[in-house]
Amino acid sequence: MDVTDVSDRGAMDAYGSFNILMRRKPKENNFKAILESIRDLMNETCIVPDWLHNIFLGYGNPSAAQWTNMPDLLEVVDFKDTFLNADHLRESFPDFKVCFVKADHKEDLNPLPPFRITLPKAMKNSTHALSGDLKSKIISPIHNSEEKIVVEAYIPPDPGPYPQDQPKRNSVRFTPTQV
């Protein structure tokens, strides 16, 4: 009906005037990288992804948009330059055993960032999502002594020989909550 009104009567295109309201915790997410990401997303022209359609339209289960319930949940996450060093990574995941490995899956005794991290199942299963219409109790992740975070250091692709081609490096020591 809206499209017909726009084409037949020259009505205003309501979809072009939508605003997105986003809530964030200002004490935890006011650092430059988050603000830059928000700015970049605001300037993107993107279509609402399939997994958000039903929620956006109001008849879907909000828990379906929780990251742990996504159908394409990543096994390995590339944290790029988030961590300054191996100790910073260990401090960011205090409840898990952190194991550094090389590409050949042997132990890495001197890991340097950037890092790719394989998250443990206990972390993926500890959801704070709403189950149906009932609020689930916020529980801490179930930590199994066998659960560990496997971290692989890698060498990023060379962006080029010129200084201006080199990407900016992170110098901020993010807190575990920010990570």
N, C-alpha and C positions, 0 to 999 in steps of 0.2 A: 504494500500500500504506500509505503514511503517513497519508493522508487517511482511509482506511478504518479504520485503527487508532484514530485520534482519534475518529471518529464512533461506532464499534462498542464499543471497549473503554475509551474515555475516556483514551487515552494522551496524553502531552504533545505539543503541537504543536511539532515540531522546527524548523520554518521561522520561527517567532516568536522563537526563541532564537539565530538565526545572528548571528555577529559578523563584521564585515568588518575584515580586517587590511590596513593601507595602509602603504606605506613611502615616506618622503620624505627628501630631503637636508636635515638640520636646519640646516646653515650657510646654505642658500639659501632655504629655504621656512619660516622661522619668523616671518615678519613678519605683522602683524595681519590683512591682507586674506586671506592664505592660510588662517590659522587660523580666521577667521570663515567662510570658504567651507566648510572641513571641518566646522565646527560646524553650519552650515546644512544641509549634505548629510546629516549624521547625524540631524537632526531631521525630515527629509523622509520621507514615506511614498511610495516610488516603486517602480515595477516595473522589473525588469532589462530594459534596452533590447534590441531584436532583435539588434543586431550583437554583443552580448555573450553571448547564449544558449549557442552552441556552445562558447565559451571557458570560460564558467562551468561547463558540464557536463563539460568535460574532453576533448572530442574535436575541438575546433576548432583552427585555426592561430592561435597568439598574435599573429602579425603582422597578422591581420585587424583587431585592435583598435588598431593604431598609427594615430595621427591622419592620417598621410599616405595611408593606405589606406582611409579612410572614404568611403563612397559619397556622402555629402552634405558634402564638403569645402568650406568657405567660401572664396569668392573675396576677399571684403572682411571684415575683422575690425574691430569697433568697440572700441577700447581705452579708451573713455570718459576717465576722468581719470588713467590710468596715467602719462602723461608730463606733467611740469611745464611744459615749453615745447618749442620746436622743437629747440633744441640738445640737450636731454635725449633726444629721439627719435633724432637723428643719432648720438649717442654709444652708444645702445642697439643700433644696427645698423651697426657700424663697417666691415663688409665689403661693404656695399651702398651704392649711390648713392641718396640720399633726395631725392625730388622732391615738392614741395608744390604742390597744385593747388586751385583753387576748384571750386565745383559745376559751373561751365561749362567745366571742364577747362583753364582758363588758369592760368598760373603764379601762385602766391600768394606775395608777397614778405614778408608779415607774418602768418604763420600763428599762431593761438592755439589751445590745446587746448579741447575734446576733439578727438581725431583718429580717422578711419577709415582703415585701412591696407589696400592691395591688395598681398598678398605675392607676390614673384617666383616663377616656376616653379622656379628653382634651389633655393630654400629648401624648396619642397614635395617636390622629388625627392630631397633629401638625407635619407634615413631612417636611423635607427639601429635599425631593427626587426630582429627575428630572421627569417631566411629559412628556413622549414621548421624542421628540427631543428638547423641549423648557425648558429653565431653569425656575423653579418656583421661585417666590419671597420668600426670607427667611423672614418668619413672626414669631413673637413670639406666643407661645401657647395661644389659646383662653381660658381664665380662667373664669369659671363659679363659682359664689360664693358657689354653692352647691358641686363643685368638690373638693375632698379631697383625700389625700394619707392616706390609712389605713395601719397602721403598727402593726405587731404582733411580740412580743418578744417570743423567744422559747428557750428551753434548748437543745443544740446539743447532739448527742449520745456520751456516754462516750467512749473515745478511748482506755482506759485501765488504770491500776493502776500505771504504771511506769512513771517517769518523762519524759523519752525519747519518750513516746507515745503521750504526749500532743502536739497538733499542735501549730505552732508559732502564736502569737497574733499580730494583726496590731497595730502599735503605731503611725502611720502617720495620721495626720488630713488632709484628702484629701479636695481639694477645690470643690465647686459645679460643676465646669466644669469637673474635674477629675471623680467625682462621676457619 
